[in-house]
Amino acid sequence: MKLLILTAVSEFETDIKILLKKSGVQVFSCQEVTGYKDVSNTNIEGNWFAGEMISTKSILCYAFVPTENVDEVLNHIEAFNDAQ
């Protein structure tokens, strides 16, 4: 068994759940999280929002995956990312 942890922006929640099911992962958990990016070192002229911390609504999914399914999950993730 391997512990698999995925993070994604909230807009991809349904895609992630479908991806996990297609990969044979039948039991997993997801929760909403807020991601932050510190842009205080960024040039202020290039920072449209002029704040120091930018937040993003995200999800975190995790599952214990049988070792034989890990490569399949990673292949689906790579294909999904390439399509984006």
C-alpha positions as CSV (number, residue, x, y, z in Angstrom):
1,M,0.0,0.0,0.0
2,K,1.0,3.6,-0.7
3,L,-0.4,6.8,0.6
4,L,-1.4,8.9,-2.4
5,I,-2.1,12.7,-1.8
6,L,-3.5,14.9,-4.5
7,T,-4.1,18.6,-4.4
8,A,-6.0,20.5,-7.1
9,V,-8.0,23.7,-7.5
10,S,-11.6,23.2,-6.6
11,E,-12.8,23.4,-10.2
12,F,-11.2,20.0,-10.9
13,E,-12.8,18.2,-8.0
14,T,-15.2,16.1,-10.2
15,D,-12.3,15.3,-12.6
16,I,-10.1,14.1,-9.7
17,K,-12.9,11.8,-8.4
18,I,-13.4,10.3,-11.9
19,L,-9.7,9.9,-12.4
20,L,-9.4,8.0,-9.1
21,K,-12.3,5.7,-9.9
22,K,-10.9,5.0,-13.4
23,S,-7.6,4.0,-11.7
24,G,-9.3,1.4,-9.5
25,V,-9.2,3.5,-6.3
26,Q,-12.5,2.7,-4.6
27,V,-12.0,4.4,-1.2
28,F,-10.6,7.9,-0.9
29,S,-11.2,11.1,1.1
30,C,-11.4,14.7,-0.1
31,Q,-11.6,17.9,1.8
32,E,-11.7,21.6,1.0
33,V,-8.5,23.6,1.7
34,T,-7.3,27.1,1.1
35,G,-3.9,27.4,-0.5
36,Y,-1.8,30.5,-0.1
37,K,1.0,32.0,-2.1
38,D,3.3,34.6,-0.7
39,V,4.0,37.3,-3.3
40,S,5.6,39.8,-1.1
41,N,8.9,39.5,-2.9
42,T,7.2,40.1,-6.3
43,N,7.6,43.4,-8.1
44,I,4.7,45.5,-7.0
45,E,4.1,46.8,-10.5
46,G,3.6,43.2,-11.7
47,N,1.2,42.4,-8.8
48,W,-2.3,43.3,-10.1
49,F,-3.9,42.7,-6.7
50,A,-1.3,44.5,-4.7
51,G,-1.7,42.1,-1.7
52,E,1.1,40.0,-0.2
53,M,-0.8,36.8,0.1
54,I,-3.0,35.3,-2.6
55,S,-5.4,32.5,-1.7
56,T,-6.9,29.8,-3.8
57,K,-9.8,27.5,-3.1
58,S,-8.4,24.0,-3.4
59,I,-9.2,20.4,-2.6
60,L,-6.9,17.8,-1.0
61,C,-7.7,14.1,-1.7
62,Y,-5.9,11.2,-0.2
63,A,-6.1,7.4,-0.4
64,F,-4.2,4.3,0.5
65,V,-3.7,2.7,-2.9
66,P,-2.5,-0.8,-3.6
67,T,1.0,-0.7,-4.9
68,E,-0.1,-2.2,-8.2
69,N,-2.5,0.7,-8.9
70,V,-0.1,3.5,-8.2
71,D,1.4,3.6,-11.7
72,E,-2.1,3.6,-13.2
73,V,-3.1,6.6,-11.0
74,L,0.1,8.5,-11.9
75,N,-0.4,7.8,-15.6
76,H,-4.0,9.2,-15.4
77,I,-2.8,12.3,-13.6
78,E,0.0,12.9,-16.1
79,A,-2.5,12.6,-19.0
80,F,-4.9,14.9,-17.3
81,N,-2.2,17.5,-16.6
82,D,-1.0,17.3,-20.2
83,A,-4.6,17.9,-21.4
84,Q,-4.7,21.1,-19.4
